[in-house]
């Protein structure tokens, strides 16, 4: 077994992780205006502070049903403590969630894989562009990432750990699941339940029923499920009292159908492309995790003879069949043998990670809501499997298939670092020499020079890793790669964030609206959405706009329009086409609000007659 690290080393690792995590997520949170839906999230929190009412979230004083309120509560609470609310305060809750994610991976890596694997797990989990990106934005996805990871990790300890503290660990798991459900969506709780189904499915056949009975029917597990469900349902009923049971019910039913049932052609296409999206989203961790299935017993001469028979398709299928396990039980057995050889801490580590990964991976593949960040629910499992590979594969014999692919992937990643670092240094050199206008995207020449220096350091670290050989390459190479990847953070803060804010900021569109529309006038948002809650539609710029917005279901519900008076509208292209057919010469396009999307228009309807 690996030698446990002492208290002094653990404290040092935690302090180093807290410092690195704070820099990774909190540095740069005050850079640039809001972009995208950041302004909508911040607007909900700001209205809570202004109204001094926190129970029901609102957008432009209208109850907002689309997302739960915990992010807004957290941002408003931080703003109360700090005495201000701005872009930085709105992004701090996500940064705090990113730090919780790293700490959870550190604890889980130490407990389940290796007492010395905590820092490796946290480093692999954090070394991902999406984690860095959403861990420093005023969005809801960092909460999904952190709370799902904490809930399933704690649930695994409750399920497989010592029985004496099972109730306490179930409580931690359900508190985290409830927090994630109130932060982003209730599927955080569903993913915890799916991981329990996975633990039942991966149990030894003889003990499966007994284990399911004891764990599923444990009082703390039942109580946690009932309490979390009751709180979520109770909050929905509270919203219903404020805005109407019919409206909340129709909206909830529509959201569940749209988010869970693939009924459009693009939904089925998303299922086919899901593996590629997942692989790209979870790089580099997924590449390392795949090494766990590389060690396989050599095929017999009979297997080789069968593989050579038949046509190309038959040969390919037989070759794959010979390499892949026959069932999930066989995969667990094979990985268990691998675990014995690499001496991980807990005998059920691989079982927990696969029970976490496989059911939730199927769930996220089937549901139609697809975006790279939606895979955050399984990021923790993939990062921990990658940590297991990092700790385990280098101990394999030098000629093993896993060791061979580990070295090849690591060397390829280092070469990519050399190419990327050289490109970054060259781009910074062009900017520093004045060949392009860096002031137009709000970049300082000092910042550009520092980005160039980071590029050169990435080249130096990656080249140093490529030059290593043998055991030194296997032991030192991964840390050099992660150090090179960490230099992406200064580039993000000094170049990416200012450039993106300059090109995608919502402030210019808001100022354009304030200039065109007379003070005190209401702007009506007409949408082609079919659902009953449109209070988030085109409201992103509302954080910087001084005008009030309203969301009628149809144009006939606008009072001024019904009275034949002039009206200001904010619409997308489909709604604009419908209005043009209905109102003809009364319609005038005042502005194309490009930062919101090229199909968003500010429209003026002249008075009737």
LUMVEX-843401 format. One record per residue (C-alpha): x, y, z; residue number from 1; residue in one letter. Coordinates in steps of 0.1 Angstrom, whole numbers. Layout:
N
- u v w k r
- X Y Z NUM a $
...
END
This chain:
609
- u v w k r
- 0 0 0 1 x $
- 12 36 -6 2 x $
- 26 53 25 3 x $
- 1 78 38 4 x $
- 13 114 39 5 x $
- 17 130 73 6 x $
- -3 159 88 7 x $
- 24 184 79 8 x $
- 25 174 42 9 x $
- -13 173 40 10 x $
- -16 208 55 11 x $
- 11 220 30 12 x $
- -8 204 1 13 x $
- -41 220 12 14 x $
- -25 255 15 15 x $
- -8 251 -19 16 x $
- -41 239 -34 17 x $
- -61 268 -19 18 x $
- -36 293 -32 19 x $
- -34 278 -67 20 x $
- -72 274 -68 21 x $
- -78 310 -57 22 x $
- -54 322 -85 23 x $
- -70 298 -110 24 x $
- -106 309 -105 25 x $
- -107 343 -87 26 x $
- -79 361 -106 27 x $
- -95 380 -135 28 x $
- -131 379 -122 29 x $
- -133 417 -124 30 x $
- -120 420 -159 31 x $
- -145 430 -186 32 x $
- -182 436 -188 33 x $
- -208 408 -187 34 x $
- -212 387 -219 35 x $
- -240 364 -229 36 x $
- -263 353 -201 37 x $
- -239 366 -173 38 x $
- -259 398 -173 39 x $
- -292 379 -168 40 x $
- -278 360 -138 41 x $
- -264 392 -123 42 x $
- -297 411 -129 43 x $
- -316 386 -108 44 x $
- -292 390 -79 45 x $
- -292 428 -82 46 x $
- -329 430 -81 47 x $
- -330 409 -50 48 x $
- -307 435 -34 49 x $
- -326 465 -46 50 x $
- -360 451 -36 51 x $
- -346 436 -4 52 x $
- -367 405 -12 53 x $
- -349 373 -17 54 x $
- -375 345 -19 55 x $
- -389 350 -54 56 x $
- -363 358 -81 57 x $
- -374 385 -106 58 x $
- -362 400 -139 59 x $
- -374 436 -144 60 x $
- -397 431 -114 61 x $
- -414 401 -131 62 x $
- -411 366 -114 63 x $
- -384 346 -131 64 x $
- -391 309 -134 65 x $
- -364 296 -157 66 x $
- -336 290 -132 67 x $
- -336 282 -94 68 x $
- -325 310 -70 69 x $
- -294 297 -50 70 x $
- -268 314 -73 71 x $
- -287 347 -69 72 x $
- -289 342 -32 73 x $
- -252 335 -29 74 x $
- -242 365 -51 75 x $
- -265 388 -32 76 x $
- -251 376 1 77 x $
- -215 382 -10 78 x $
- -225 416 -23 79 x $
- -240 425 11 80 x $
- -208 414 29 81 x $
- -185 433 4 82 x $
- -208 464 3 83 x $
- -209 465 -35 84 x $
- -223 445 -65 85 x $
- -205 445 -98 86 x $
- -191 421 -123 87 x $
- -165 408 -99 88 x $
- -190 401 -71 89 x $
- -213 384 -96 90 x $
- -185 360 -106 91 x $
- -172 351 -72 92 x $
- -199 325 -65 93 x $
- -187 305 -95 94 x $
- -151 309 -85 95 x $
- -159 296 -50 96 x $
- -177 266 -66 97 x $
- -146 260 -87 98 x $
- -125 259 -56 99 x $
- -149 235 -39 100 x $
- -146 212 -70 101 x $
- -108 211 -66 102 x $
- -109 204 -29 103 x $
- -134 176 -35 104 x $
- -112 160 -61 105 x $
- -82 163 -37 106 x $
- -101 146 -9 107 x $
- -116 119 -32 108 x $
- -82 112 -48 109 x $
- -66 107 -14 110 x $
- -94 85 0 111 x $
- -101 63 -30 112 x $
- -70 61 -52 113 x $
- -38 69 -33 114 x $
- -29 89 -1 115 x $
- -5 108 -23 116 x $
- -28 113 -53 117 x $
- -48 143 -40 118 x $
- -28 170 -57 119 x $
- -27 150 -90 120 x $
- -65 146 -89 121 x $
- -71 183 -83 122 x $
- -45 193 -110 123 x $
- -60 171 -136 124 x $
- -95 182 -128 125 x $
- -86 219 -130 126 x $
- -65 216 -161 127 x $
- -95 220 -184 128 x $
- -105 251 -204 129 x $
- -142 247 -197 130 x $
- -136 243 -159 131 x $
- -114 275 -160 132 x $
- -139 293 -182 133 x $
- -171 286 -162 134 x $
- -153 288 -129 135 x $
- -147 325 -134 136 x $
- -180 335 -151 137 x $
- -213 347 -136 138 x $
- -230 315 -148 139 x $
- -247 285 -131 140 x $
- -225 257 -145 141 x $
- -197 258 -119 142 x $
- -223 250 -92 143 x $
- -234 219 -112 144 x $
- -198 208 -115 145 x $
- -189 212 -79 146 x $
- -221 200 -62 147 x $
- -225 169 -85 148 x $
- -189 159 -77 149 x $
- -193 164 -40 150 x $
- -227 147 -38 151 x $
- -216 115 -57 152 x $
- -182 113 -40 153 x $
- -199 116 -5 154 x $
- -226 92 -16 155 x $
- -199 67 -26 156 x $
- -184 69 9 157 x $
- -218 64 24 158 x $
- -225 34 2 159 x $
- -190 17 3 160 x $
- -174 31 34 161 x $
- -175 21 71 162 x $
- -211 16 83 163 x $
- -206 37 115 164 x $
- -206 70 96 165 x $
- -230 61 68 166 x $
- -258 84 79 167 x $
- -234 114 81 168 x $
- -221 108 46 169 x $
- -256 104 32 170 x $
- -264 137 48 171 x $
- -234 154 31 172 x $
- -244 138 -3 173 x $
- -280 150 -1 174 x $
- -271 185 11 175 x $
- -248 189 -19 176 x $
- -274 174 -43 177 x $
- -300 199 -29 178 x $
- -276 228 -33 179 x $
- -268 218 -69 180 x $
- -305 214 -77 181 x $
- -313 249 -63 182 x $
- -283 263 -81 183 x $
- -287 249 -116 184 x $
- -313 222 -120 185 x $
- -329 192 -102 186 x $
- -309 167 -123 187 x $
- -281 170 -98 188 x $
- -303 150 -75 189 x $
- -312 126 -103 190 x $
- -275 120 -110 191 x $
- -269 110 -74 192 x $
- -297 85 -77 193 x $
- -283 72 -110 194 x $
- -249 66 -93 195 x $
- -267 45 -67 196 x $
- -283 25 -95 197 x $
- -248 21 -109 198 x $
- -235 8 -76 199 x $
- -262 -18 -74 200 x $
- -255 -29 -110 201 x $
- -218 -33 -104 202 x $
- -221 -52 -72 203 x $
- -212 -89 -72 204 x $
- -241 -109 -83 205 x $
- -246 -128 -50 206 x $
- -245 -97 -29 207 x $
- -264 -74 -52 208 x $
- -299 -78 -38 209 x $
- -287 -76 -1 210 x $
- -265 -46 -7 211 x $
- -293 -28 -26 212 x $
- -317 -35 3 213 x $
- -294 -23 30 214 x $
- -281 8 12 215 x $
- -312 20 -6 216 x $
- -334 14 25 217 x $
- -309 30 49 218 x $
- -329 56 69 219 x $
- -305 84 60 220 x $
- -307 76 23 221 x $
- -345 75 24 222 x $
- -347 106 46 223 x $
- -323 125 23 224 x $
- -343 116 -8 225 x $
- -376 126 8 226 x $
- -364 159 23 227 x $
- -347 170 -9 228 x $
- -377 162 -30 229 x $
- -400 179 -6 230 x $
- -379 211 -5 231 x $
- -378 212 -43 232 x $
- -416 206 -46 233 x $
- -423 230 -18 234 x $
- -403 258 -35 235 x $
- -422 251 -67 236 x $
- -455 255 -48 237 x $
- -442 287 -33 238 x $
- -436 301 -68 239 x $
- -470 289 -78 240 x $
- -487 309 -51 241 x $
- -468 340 -63 242 x $
- -474 337 -101 243 x $
- -502 311 -105 244 x $
- -503 273 -103 245 x $
- -512 270 -140 246 x $
- -483 291 -152 247 x $
- -457 272 -131 248 x $
- -472 238 -140 249 x $
- -473 245 -177 250 x $
- -438 259 -176 251 x $
- -424 229 -156 252 x $
- -440 204 -179 253 x $
- -427 222 -210 254 x $
- -392 224 -195 255 x $
- -391 187 -185 256 x $
- -403 177 -220 257 x $
- -378 199 -238 258 x $
- -349 189 -216 259 x $
- -355 152 -212 260 x $
- -372 139 -243 261 x $
- -354 138 -277 262 x $
- -381 145 -302 263 x $
- -364 167 -328 264 x $
- -340 155 -355 265 x $
- -312 176 -340 266 x $
- -317 158 -307 267 x $
- -311 125 -323 268 x $
- -281 139 -341 269 x $
- -268 151 -307 270 x $
- -269 116 -294 271 x $
- -247 104 -323 272 x $
- -222 132 -318 273 x $
- -222 131 -280 274 x $
- -190 109 -277 275 x $
- -170 133 -297 276 x $
- -183 163 -278 277 x $
- -176 146 -245 278 x $
- -141 137 -256 279 x $
- -132 172 -267 280 x $
- -148 187 -236 281 x $
- -129 166 -211 282 x $
- -94 168 -226 283 x $
- -68 160 -215 284 x $
- -83 139 -187 285 x $
- -103 116 -210 286 x $
- -72 107 -229 287 x $
- -54 96 -197 288 x $
- -85 78 -185 289 x $
- -87 57 -216 290 x $
- -54 42 -207 291 x $
- -71 21 -180 292 x $
- -85 -2 -206 293 x $
- -52 -6 -224 294 x $
- -37 -34 -203 295 x $
- -53 -66 -217 296 x $
- -42 -102 -216 297 x $
- -26 -113 -249 298 x $
- -49 -130 -273 299 x $
- -45 -167 -280 300 x $
- -34 -181 -313 301 x $
- -70 -192 -319 302 x $
- -82 -156 -314 303 x $
- -56 -144 -339 304 x $
- -67 -170 -365 305 x $
- -104 -160 -361 306 x $
- -95 -124 -365 307 x $
- -78 -131 -398 308 x $
- -109 -148 -413 309 x $
- -137 -132 -432 310 x $
- -140 -99 -449 311 x $
- -128 -65 -437 312 x $
- -159 -58 -416 313 x $
- -159 -92 -399 314 x $
- -122 -89 -392 315 x $
- -127 -55 -376 316 x $
- -156 -66 -355 317 x $
- -137 -97 -343 318 x $
- -106 -77 -335 319 x $
- -127 -53 -314 320 x $
- -146 -81 -297 321 x $
- -114 -98 -288 322 x $
- -101 -66 -272 323 x $
- -133 -54 -254 324 x $
- -147 -72 -223 325 x $
- -178 -93 -227 326 x $
- -198 -75 -199 327 x $
- -196 -49 -173 328 x $
- -186 -76 -148 329 x $
- -157 -86 -169 330 x $
- -146 -50 -172 331 x $
- -147 -46 -135 332 x $
- -128 -78 -130 333 x $
- -102 -68 -155 334 x $
- -98 -33 -139 335 x $
- -98 -49 -104 336 x $
- -68 -70 -114 337 x $
- -52 -38 -127 338 x $
- -60 -22 -94 339 x $
- -43 -49 -74 340 x $
- -12 -45 -94 341 x $
- -11 -7 -89 342 x $
- -22 -8 -52 343 x $
- -49 18 -50 344 x $
- -62 27 -15 345 x $
- -98 14 -17 346 x $
- -108 -19 -32 347 x $
- -140 -4 -46 348 x $
- -124 27 -62 349 x $
- -129 16 -98 350 x $
- -164 4 -90 351 x $
- -174 37 -76 352 x $
- -160 56 -105 353 x $
- -177 34 -131 354 x $
- -210 35 -112 355 x $
- -207 73 -113 356 x $
- -197 75 -149 357 x $
- -217 50 -169 358 x $
- -253 56 -158 359 x $
- -249 94 -159 360 x $
- -231 92 -192 361 x $
- -261 74 -207 362 x $
- -285 99 -192 363 x $
- -266 129 -205 364 x $
- -262 113 -239 365 x $
- -299 107 -243 366 x $
- -313 140 -230 367 x $
- -316 166 -258 368 x $
- -300 195 -239 369 x $
- -265 194 -253 370 x $
- -236 218 -248 371 x $
- -200 211 -237 372 x $
- -207 224 -202 373 x $
- -236 200 -197 374 x $
- -211 172 -193 375 x $
- -199 187 -160 376 x $
- -218 160 -141 377 x $
- -192 134 -151 378 x $
- -161 156 -152 379 x $
- -152 145 -117 380 x $
- -153 108 -125 381 x $
- -132 112 -157 382 x $
- -107 133 -138 383 x $
- -104 106 -111 384 x $
- -100 78 -136 385 x $
- -73 99 -153 386 x $
- -56 103 -119 387 x $
- -58 65 -114 388 x $
- -41 61 -148 389 x $
- -14 87 -140 390 x $
- -6 69 -107 391 x $
- -9 34 -120 392 x $
- 3 32 -156 393 x $
- 39 43 -150 394 x $
- 43 14 -126 395 x $
- 35 -10 -153 396 x $
- 63 -29 -170 397 x $
- 82 -8 -196 398 x $
- 69 -30 -225 399 x $
- 32 -30 -215 400 x $
- 6 -16 -238 401 x $
- -6 9 -212 402 x $
- 29 22 -205 403 x $
- 35 25 -243 404 x $
- 4 46 -249 405 x $
- 9 67 -218 406 x $
- 43 78 -231 407 x $
- 31 84 -266 408 x $
- 1 105 -255 409 x $
- 22 125 -231 410 x $
- 48 132 -257 411 x $
- 21 142 -282 412 x $
- 6 166 -256 413 x $
- 41 182 -250 414 x $
- 46 187 -287 415 x $
- 12 204 -289 416 x $
- 24 226 -260 417 x $
- 55 235 -280 418 x $
- 34 244 -311 419 x $
- 8 264 -291 420 x $
- 34 282 -270 421 x $
- 54 292 -301 422 x $
- 22 304 -318 423 x $
- 13 325 -287 424 x $
- 47 340 -286 425 x $
- 46 349 -323 426 x $
- 12 365 -320 427 x $
- 23 385 -290 428 x $
- 54 396 -309 429 x $
- 33 408 -338 430 x $
- 10 428 -314 431 x $
- 39 443 -294 432 x $
- 56 455 -326 433 x $
- 25 473 -335 434 x $
- 16 452 -366 435 x $
- -20 450 -353 436 x $
- -41 475 -333 437 x $
- -42 460 -298 438 x $
- -59 491 -283 439 x $
- -90 483 -304 440 x $
- -95 452 -282 441 x $
- -85 468 -250 442 x $
- -51 451 -247 443 x $
- -21 469 -231 444 x $
- 13 464 -246 445 x $
- 26 453 -213 446 x $
- -1 426 -211 447 x $
- 8 415 -247 448 x $
- 44 412 -237 449 x $
- 36 391 -207 450 x $
- 15 368 -229 451 x $
- 45 364 -252 452 x $
- 67 355 -222 453 x $
- 41 329 -211 454 x $
- 43 315 -246 455 x $
- 80 312 -244 456 x $
- 78 295 -210 457 x $
- 52 270 -223 458 x $
- 77 262 -251 459 x $
- 106 258 -227 460 x $
- 86 235 -203 461 x $
- 72 214 -230 462 x $
- 105 211 -248 463 x $
- 121 201 -215 464 x $
- 96 173 -211 465 x $
- 101 161 -246 466 x $
- 138 158 -240 467 x $
- 134 135 -210 468 x $
- 137 98 -214 469 x $
- 128 66 -195 470 x $
- 116 68 -159 471 x $
- 123 105 -156 472 x $
- 100 112 -186 473 x $
- 72 92 -170 474 x $
- 76 108 -135 475 x $
- 84 144 -144 476 x $
- 67 148 -178 477 x $
- 31 150 -166 478 x $
- 39 177 -140 479 x $
- 58 198 -167 480 x $
- 27 195 -189 481 x $
- 4 207 -162 482 x $
- 27 235 -153 483 x $
- 27 246 -190 484 x $
- -11 244 -190 485 x $
- -12 266 -159 486 x $
- 4 294 -179 487 x $
- -29 296 -199 488 x $
- -43 316 -169 489 x $
- -22 347 -174 490 x $
- -31 346 -211 491 x $
- -68 344 -202 492 x $
- -67 373 -179 493 x $
- -44 396 -199 494 x $
- -56 389 -234 495 x $
- -87 366 -238 496 x $
- -110 383 -213 497 x $
- -103 419 -224 498 x $
- -106 410 -261 499 x $
- -138 391 -256 500 x $
- -153 419 -235 501 x $
- -144 444 -262 502 x $
- -162 423 -289 503 x $
- -191 408 -270 504 x $
- -199 433 -242 505 x $
- -235 440 -237 506 x $
- -229 476 -226 507 x $
- -228 491 -261 508 x $
- -261 476 -271 509 x $
- -277 489 -239 510 x $
- -263 524 -244 511 x $
- -276 524 -280 512 x $
- -311 515 -267 513 x $
- -309 542 -240 514 x $
- -299 567 -266 515 x $
- -327 559 -290 516 x $
- -356 552 -267 517 x $
- -370 582 -247 518 x $
- -366 580 -210 519 x $
- -395 564 -191 520 x $
- -407 544 -220 521 x $
- -413 506 -217 522 x $
- -397 482 -242 523 x $
- -417 451 -250 524 x $
- -400 419 -259 525 x $
- -419 397 -284 526 x $
- -407 361 -287 527 x $
- -414 332 -309 528 x $
- -409 308 -280 529 x $
- -438 284 -272 530 x $
- -434 283 -235 531 x $
- -451 304 -209 532 x $
- -421 320 -192 533 x $
- -402 344 -215 534 x $
- -387 367 -188 535 x $
- -352 356 -198 536 x $
- -357 362 -235 537 x $
- -334 390 -247 538 x $
- -330 404 -212 539 x $
- -292 399 -210 540 x $
- -285 435 -218 541 x $
- -310 446 -192 542 x $
- -282 449 -165 543 x $
- -268 479 -183 544 x $
- -300 493 -198 545 x $
- -320 520 -179 546 x $
- -354 511 -195 547 x $
- -379 486 -181 548 x $
- -388 455 -201 549 x $
- -420 436 -204 550 x $
- -427 402 -219 551 x $
- -463 399 -233 552 x $
- -473 366 -248 553 x $
- -485 383 -280 554 x $
- -486 417 -296 555 x $
- -523 422 -289 556 x $
- -516 422 -251 557 x $
- -495 454 -253 558 x $
- -517 482 -239 559 x $
- -502 510 -260 560 x $
- -505 490 -292 561 x $
- -541 481 -285 562 x $
- -548 519 -281 563 x $
- -531 527 -314 564 x $
- -501 544 -298 565 x $
- -465 541 -307 566 x $
- -445 512 -292 567 x $
- -409 502 -289 568 x $
- -402 465 -294 569 x $
- -372 441 -290 570 x $
- -375 411 -313 571 x $
- -355 384 -331 572 x $
- -357 378 -368 573 x $
- -387 354 -369 574 x $
- -409 378 -347 575 x $
- -398 407 -369 576 x $
- -410 390 -400 577 x $
- -444 383 -384 578 x $
- -447 419 -373 579 x $
- -438 432 -408 580 x $
- -467 412 -422 581 x $
- -491 424 -396 582 x $
- -482 461 -393 583 x $
- -465 468 -426 584 x $
- -456 505 -429 585 x $
- -459 512 -392 586 x $
- -428 491 -385 587 x $
- -394 508 -384 588 x $
- -362 490 -375 589 x $
- -342 514 -353 590 x $
- -311 493 -346 591 x $
- -295 460 -352 592 x $
- -281 450 -318 593 x $
- -251 429 -331 594 x $
- -236 420 -297 595 x $
- -268 402 -288 596 x $
- -267 383 -321 597 x $
- -272 395 -356 598 x $
- -309 387 -356 599 x $
- -319 409 -327 600 x $
- -336 442 -336 601 x $
- -349 473 -318 602 x $
- -382 482 -336 603 x $
- -405 512 -335 604 x $
- -442 509 -343 605 x $
- -456 543 -353 606 x $
- -490 554 -340 607 x $
- -520 541 -359 608 x $
- -532 564 -386 609 x $
END
